[in-house]
């Protein structure tokens, strides 16, 4: 039996077809009741066929008219990756577990959302490794017992799956000799190896941010695979094929209104102490990394914002040559007009990490309530005398179900930003993200413990209730401004009467 078709690249998205085709023409032609069997294994470790691997499914198909068994594993595998909502353990190095930090406190001591990380955090849920064991089931003749070849299975190569989606018009690489196909991340600029490289976002490279806003960037941190067909991402990370395939650091550089470097550059190096890693055999945690680049993240990590800053750039650099291996992303200081309330939304983008946007114009809050009522009896019927009380009787409210609805409005935005915001309207996960404020510790009777008022403080779930999104263009609409309505996911709690 041979694998005659598999994904062209080792990193695949949950929403694309994950096609494998196997073939044993001799068995298919000479035996009966033939089935190709595939066992699917998933792991967070290095090998999908090791002791820690989890068998998640056993699938069977009969040979088609060509004697081939064709499998699509996408519906099975998509359940085993999910968004990263929290920070947490990033890596174990030298027997020591390292964690992401927020406000210089590790996640183990004080849990925090992924949006609050100080410097780096490796993913925990957004990427997994999988592999397939193939074998055959058949009988020598009608009425004979079934046999199988499970004692000598055919093992696939190691593949990665991450929590992203493919659109029907996404261009796929096609290898003509073997008819293998796949999405080439490097060809689409999502691999950091030159100044065209992009982080895992379709956001414009120019964005706007307040002085206490959280923001993270997500990106492929290492490839660990050779160049050419079948490689993890289409090409190695790093500026040359001899690099260690790892981002060395993320650089944040501040500029004033005259575009002059203020001299307050920050370099977030990939170290275990920073929630990253130096180099090791690829595992899913190492494949995708988040870095906190918002103003709130910078302050939380112990940095400061220069008084004269007008904007700053965020750029990735190579692990050996210190060459820039991504585009520079520009974050301009955003002021909110007097009288307006800012709402910052974060949402799961189509590449499986988080994007951010501020709504800074006329944002209107309202509360929608649905009341359950009953008719109350007048007077007192369970006492020795009937006495009328003014507060009794008539229609009363038994319970109230109230939700806050907010209508948000953007400032005037570019056509590029308008196209990107379509991902907000279609995202399954949207949150309101509050500005950073100091986390004040309470006094406690237990001297070994500290209490912080941080639970429920920053991330509030919501859903987009606007039912349609009309993409505006400069030719048709000139200036572009959008209105979106959100409904806060949690009910306002109101006591029963």
Secondary structure as UniProt FT lines:
FT   STRAND          2..5
FT   STRAND          11..13
FT   TURN            14..15
FT   STRAND          19..23
FT   HELIX           25..30
FT   STRAND          32..43
FT   TURN            48..49
FT   TURN            51..52
FT   STRAND          54..61
FT   TURN            65..66
FT   STRAND          68..72
FT   HELIX           74..77
FT   HELIX           78..80
FT   STRAND          89..93
FT   TURN            94..95
FT   STRAND          96..99
FT   STRAND          101..102
FT   TURN            103..104
FT   STRAND          105..106
FT   TURN            107..109
FT   HELIX           114..116
FT   STRAND          120..122
FT   STRAND          127..139
FT   TURN            142..143
FT   STRAND          147..148
FT   HELIX           150..152
FT   STRAND          154..155
FT   STRAND          159..162
FT   TURN            168..169
FT   STRAND          173..175
FT   TURN            176..179
FT   STRAND          180..182
FT   TURN            185..189
FT   TURN            195..196
FT   STRAND          206..209
FT   TURN            211..212
FT   STRAND          216..220
FT   TURN            229..230
FT   TURN            241..242
FT   STRAND          246..255
FT   TURN            257..258
FT   STRAND          266..269
FT   HELIX           272..274
FT   HELIX           284..287
FT   STRAND          288..292
FT   HELIX           295..300
FT   TURN            301..302
FT   TURN            307..308
FT   STRAND          311..318
FT   STRAND          329..333
FT   TURN            338..339
FT   STRAND          343..348
FT   TURN            350..351
FT   STRAND          354..359
FT   STRAND          364..376
FT   TURN            390..391
FT   STRAND          394..409
FT   HELIX           415..420
FT   HELIX           422..426
FT   STRAND          430..433
FT   STRAND          441..442
FT   TURN            447..448
FT   STRAND          451..452
FT   TURN            455..456
FT   STRAND          459..464
FT   HELIX           474..477
FT   STRAND          483..488
//
